[in-house]
């Protein structure tokens, strides 16, 4: 009898681990509602997938994704430098190569100084209109793209298996920790029960 008492912590740890394991599984299973006369059961995530999708879409749209960030990126010094580099390359290619093939007679009358002036003039004009173009483009994106709706529709379109796979890939370590924690707490409770029995 005494030997059996010493197995209480182990049994309690096993019960704690199994209980948490089942609880985690019931987050995703059963995927479809099962009716039992006066009540029904269904996995939390499959049951509330549309709510999860809606809230996730709202979080992404309001907290994680911002069109103002895109606008700032467009108008940043780094982006401006990249655009200038590309612009110089394209203008150089146009004046040295494409102009000769499309308008050979005109290119014959153009010297290096004239090409340089045309390039600088076009470059300056692009610099003046580029901020307005980028601003209008970012505003059009903001008006045309509903990030919240896109994310919500994507999540809603996931199958239950796909949703489980994604959440497990994100929270695998956390789920494992919860299982282990159940076993640890069960073991501690078992030790406490054993001590109470000995005290009595």
C-alpha positions as a LaTeX table, in Angstrom:
\begin{tabular}{lrrr}
\hline
Residue & $x$ (\AA) & $y$ (\AA) & $z$ (\AA) \\
\hline
Unk1 & 0.00 & 0.00 & 0.00 \\
Unk2 & 2.81 & 2.40 & 0.92 \\
Unk3 & 4.58 & 1.72 & $-2.39$ \\
Unk4 & 1.39 & 2.67 & $-4.25$ \\
Unk5 & 1.24 & 5.99 & $-2.39$ \\
Unk6 & 4.64 & 6.94 & $-3.81$ \\
Unk7 & 3.28 & 6.58 & $-7.34$ \\
Unk8 & 0.73 & 9.37 & $-6.72$ \\
Unk9 & 3.07 & 12.17 & $-7.99$ \\
Unk10 & 3.83 & 10.17 & $-11.14$ \\
Unk11 & 0.15 & 9.45 & $-11.76$ \\
Unk12 & $-0.74$ & 13.10 & $-11.11$ \\
Unk13 & 2.01 & 14.25 & $-13.51$ \\
Unk14 & 0.69 & 11.86 & $-16.18$ \\
Unk15 & $-2.88$ & 13.10 & $-15.65$ \\
Unk16 & $-1.73$ & 16.74 & $-15.84$ \\
Unk17 & 0.20 & 16.14 & $-19.06$ \\
Unk18 & $-2.64$ & 14.16 & $-20.70$ \\
Unk19 & $-5.23$ & 16.76 & $-19.66$ \\
Unk20 & $-3.26$ & 19.63 & $-21.22$ \\
Unk21 & $-2.48$ & 17.55 & $-24.31$ \\
Unk22 & $-6.19$ & 16.86 & $-24.84$ \\
Unk23 & $-7.04$ & 20.52 & $-24.17$ \\
Unk24 & $-4.59$ & 21.64 & $-26.88$ \\
Unk25 & $-5.95$ & 19.08 & $-29.33$ \\
Unk26 & $-9.49$ & 20.32 & $-28.62$ \\
Unk27 & $-8.45$ & 23.76 & $-29.83$ \\
Unk28 & $-8.55$ & 22.23 & $-33.34$ \\
Unk29 & $-10.67$ & 19.09 & $-33.00$ \\
Unk30 & $-13.27$ & 18.06 & $-33.79$ \\
Unk31 & $-13.12$ & 20.16 & $-36.93$ \\
Unk32 & $-16.84$ & 19.76 & $-37.58$ \\
Unk33 & $-19.56$ & 20.20 & $-34.99$ \\
Unk34 & $-20.69$ & 17.00 & $-33.29$ \\
Unk35 & $-24.09$ & 17.02 & $-31.58$ \\
Unk36 & $-24.76$ & 15.09 & $-28.38$ \\
Unk37 & $-28.48$ & 15.51 & $-27.73$ \\
Unk38 & $-28.51$ & 18.57 & $-25.44$ \\
Unk39 & $-25.04$ & 19.93 & $-26.32$ \\
Unk40 & $-22.51$ & 19.98 & $-29.12$ \\
Unk41 & $-18.73$ & 20.19 & $-29.33$ \\
Unk42 & $-16.36$ & 21.61 & $-31.90$ \\
Unk43 & $-12.73$ & 22.75 & $-31.86$ \\
Unk44 & $-12.30$ & 26.36 & $-30.73$ \\
Unk45 & $-10.44$ & 27.53 & $-33.83$ \\
Unk46 & $-12.69$ & 25.84 & $-36.43$ \\
Unk47 & $-15.75$ & 27.16 & $-34.58$ \\
Unk48 & $-14.46$ & 30.73 & $-34.33$ \\
Unk49 & $-12.42$ & 30.88 & $-37.53$ \\
Unk50 & $-14.50$ & 33.72 & $-39.01$ \\
Unk51 & $-14.06$ & 35.76 & $-35.81$ \\
Unk52 & $-10.32$ & 35.04 & $-35.78$ \\
Unk53 & $-10.11$ & 36.07 & $-39.45$ \\
Unk54 & $-11.96$ & 39.33 & $-38.82$ \\
Unk55 & $-9.87$ & 40.28 & $-35.78$ \\
Unk56 & $-6.61$ & 39.30 & $-37.43$ \\
Unk57 & $-7.51$ & 41.41 & $-40.45$ \\
Unk58 & $-8.25$ & 44.36 & $-38.17$ \\
Unk59 & $-4.95$ & 43.96 & $-36.30$ \\
Unk60 & $-2.93$ & 43.75 & $-39.51$ \\
Unk61 & $-4.70$ & 46.76 & $-41.04$ \\
Unk62 & $-4.48$ & 48.98 & $-37.95$ \\
Unk63 & $-1.33$ & 47.85 & $-36.16$ \\
Unk64 & 1.01 & 46.06 & $-38.57$ \\
Unk65 & 0.44 & 47.50 & $-42.04$ \\
Unk66 & 0.34 & 51.20 & $-42.81$ \\
Unk67 & 0.12 & 53.00 & $-46.14$ \\
Unk68 & 1.79 & 55.98 & $-44.51$ \\
Unk69 & 4.82 & 53.71 & $-43.95$ \\
Unk70 & 4.80 & 52.88 & $-47.65$ \\
Unk71 & 4.58 & 56.57 & $-48.51$ \\
Unk72 & 7.49 & 57.31 & $-46.18$ \\
Unk73 & 9.46 & 54.50 & $-47.81$ \\
Unk74 & 8.73 & 55.92 & $-51.26$ \\
Unk75 & 9.95 & 59.36 & $-50.27$ \\
Unk76 & 12.94 & 58.26 & $-48.15$ \\
Unk77 & 16.49 & 59.35 & $-49.01$ \\
Unk78 & 17.48 & 55.77 & $-49.78$ \\
Unk79 & 14.62 & 55.28 & $-52.23$ \\
Unk80 & 15.27 & 58.66 & $-53.84$ \\
Unk81 & 18.89 & 57.63 & $-54.41$ \\
Unk82 & 17.81 & 54.32 & $-55.96$ \\
Unk83 & 15.31 & 56.08 & $-58.23$ \\
Unk84 & 17.94 & 58.63 & $-59.31$ \\
Unk85 & 20.39 & 55.86 & $-60.16$ \\
Unk86 & 17.81 & 54.00 & $-62.26$ \\
Unk87 & 16.67 & 57.24 & $-63.89$ \\
Unk88 & 20.22 & 58.19 & $-64.88$ \\
Unk89 & 20.76 & 54.74 & $-66.40$ \\
Unk90 & 17.51 & 54.87 & $-68.38$ \\
Unk91 & 18.16 & 58.40 & $-69.68$ \\
Unk92 & 21.70 & 57.49 & $-70.64$ \\
Unk93 & 20.47 & 54.40 & $-72.48$ \\
Unk94 & 17.78 & 56.42 & $-74.27$ \\
Unk95 & 20.11 & 59.18 & $-75.46$ \\
Unk96 & 22.98 & 56.88 & $-76.44$ \\
Unk97 & 21.11 & 53.91 & $-77.92$ \\
Unk98 & 17.34 & 54.17 & $-78.38$ \\
Unk99 & 17.41 & 57.70 & $-79.80$ \\
Unk100 & 19.79 & 56.56 & $-82.55$ \\
Unk101 & 17.53 & 53.68 & $-83.54$ \\
Unk102 & 14.22 & 55.56 & $-83.37$ \\
Unk103 & 15.34 & 58.98 & $-84.61$ \\
Unk104 & 18.71 & 58.54 & $-86.37$ \\
Unk105 & 18.57 & 61.89 & $-88.18$ \\
Unk106 & 18.05 & 63.77 & $-84.91$ \\
Unk107 & 20.83 & 61.92 & $-83.14$ \\
Unk108 & 23.27 & 62.94 & $-85.87$ \\
Unk109 & 22.88 & 66.60 & $-84.87$ \\
Unk110 & 23.32 & 66.00 & $-81.17$ \\
Unk111 & 26.70 & 66.40 & $-79.56$ \\
Unk112 & 27.72 & 65.38 & $-76.04$ \\
Unk113 & 26.98 & 68.80 & $-74.59$ \\
Unk114 & 23.45 & 68.79 & $-76.01$ \\
Unk115 & 22.83 & 65.28 & $-74.73$ \\
Unk116 & 24.01 & 66.34 & $-71.29$ \\
Unk117 & 21.65 & 69.33 & $-71.27$ \\
Unk118 & 18.69 & 67.19 & $-72.38$ \\
Unk119 & 19.53 & 64.59 & $-69.75$ \\
Unk120 & 19.81 & 67.17 & $-66.98$ \\
Unk121 & 16.57 & 68.88 & $-68.04$ \\
Unk122 & 14.63 & 65.61 & $-68.12$ \\
Unk123 & 16.18 & 64.52 & $-64.86$ \\
Unk124 & 15.20 & 67.80 & $-63.16$ \\
Unk125 & 11.67 & 67.57 & $-64.53$ \\
Unk126 & 11.29 & 64.02 & $-63.25$ \\
Unk127 & 12.54 & 65.11 & $-59.83$ \\
Unk128 & 9.80 & 67.75 & $-59.73$ \\
Unk129 & 6.93 & 65.48 & $-60.70$ \\
Unk130 & 8.10 & 62.26 & $-59.00$ \\
Unk131 & 6.93 & 63.14 & $-55.44$ \\
Unk132 & 3.45 & 63.95 & $-56.76$ \\
Unk133 & 3.32 & 60.71 & $-58.76$ \\
Unk134 & 4.39 & 58.63 & $-55.75$ \\
Unk135 & 1.91 & 60.44 & $-53.50$ \\
Unk136 & $-0.98$ & 59.85 & $-55.93$ \\
Unk137 & 0.06 & 56.23 & $-56.37$ \\
Unk138 & 0.18 & 55.56 & $-52.62$ \\
Unk139 & $-3.21$ & 57.25 & $-52.17$ \\
Unk140 & $-4.66$ & 55.10 & $-54.94$ \\
Unk141 & $-3.29$ & 51.99 & $-53.26$ \\
Unk142 & $-4.81$ & 53.06 & $-49.95$ \\
Unk143 & $-8.22$ & 53.67 & $-51.57$ \\
Unk144 & $-8.23$ & 50.55 & $-53.74$ \\
Unk145 & $-6.76$ & 47.99 & $-51.34$ \\
Unk146 & $-8.68$ & 46.94 & $-48.23$ \\
Unk147 & $-5.99$ & 45.17 & $-46.20$ \\
Unk148 & $-8.42$ & 44.13 & $-43.45$ \\
Unk149 & $-10.78$ & 42.49 & $-45.93$ \\
Unk150 & $-7.96$ & 40.76 & $-47.83$ \\
Unk151 & $-6.46$ & 39.23 & $-44.66$ \\
Unk152 & $-9.90$ & 38.23 & $-43.32$ \\
Unk153 & $-10.85$ & 36.55 & $-46.61$ \\
Unk154 & $-7.51$ & 34.73 & $-46.78$ \\
Unk155 & $-7.83$ & 33.35 & $-43.23$ \\
Unk156 & $-11.48$ & 32.43 & $-43.77$ \\
Unk157 & $-10.51$ & 30.54 & $-46.92$ \\
Unk158 & $-8.04$ & 28.33 & $-45.03$ \\
Unk159 & $-9.13$ & 24.76 & $-44.50$ \\
Unk160 & $-9.22$ & 23.57 & $-40.89$ \\
Unk161 & $-6.13$ & 21.45 & $-41.58$ \\
Unk162 & $-4.27$ & 24.44 & $-43.03$ \\
Unk163 & $-5.24$ & 26.66 & $-40.09$ \\
Unk164 & $-4.04$ & 24.00 & $-37.63$ \\
Unk165 & $-0.78$ & 23.61 & $-39.54$ \\
Unk166 & $-0.13$ & 27.37 & $-39.51$ \\
Unk167 & $-0.92$ & 27.84 & $-35.83$ \\
Unk168 & 1.14 & 24.80 & $-34.85$ \\
Unk169 & 4.10 & 26.10 & $-36.87$ \\
Unk170 & 3.86 & 29.41 & $-34.99$ \\
Unk171 & 3.11 & 28.09 & $-31.49$ \\
Unk172 & 4.63 & 24.59 & $-31.46$ \\
Unk173 & 7.06 & 25.42 & $-28.63$ \\
Unk174 & 4.34 & 27.15 & $-26.59$ \\
Unk175 & 1.98 & 24.17 & $-26.95$ \\
Unk176 & 4.77 & 21.81 & $-25.90$ \\
Unk177 & 5.51 & 24.02 & $-22.90$ \\
Unk178 & 1.84 & 23.90 & $-21.84$ \\
Unk179 & 1.88 & 20.08 & $-22.03$ \\
Unk180 & 5.07 & 19.85 & $-19.95$ \\
Unk181 & 3.74 & 22.44 & $-17.50$ \\
Unk182 & 0.66 & 20.28 & $-16.97$ \\
Unk183 & 2.90 & 17.35 & $-16.09$ \\
Unk184 & 5.04 & 19.47 & $-13.74$ \\
Unk185 & 2.04 & 20.95 & $-11.94$ \\
Unk186 & 0.46 & 17.50 & $-11.71$ \\
Unk187 & 3.64 & 16.15 & $-10.16$ \\
Unk188 & 3.78 & 19.00 & $-7.62$ \\
Unk189 & 0.12 & 18.45 & $-6.69$ \\
Unk190 & 0.84 & 14.72 & $-6.31$ \\
Unk191 & 3.77 & 15.45 & $-3.97$ \\
Unk192 & 1.55 & 17.76 & $-1.91$ \\
Unk193 & $-1.11$ & 15.03 & $-1.67$ \\
Unk194 & 1.56 & 12.54 & $-0.61$ \\
Unk195 & 2.80 & 14.90 & 2.11 \\
Unk196 & $-0.76$ & 15.46 & 3.38 \\
Unk197 & $-1.33$ & 11.70 & 3.56 \\
Unk198 & 1.92 & 11.25 & 5.53 \\
Unk199 & 1.04 & 14.07 & 7.91 \\
Unk200 & $-2.33$ & 12.49 & 8.60 \\
\hline
\end{tabular}
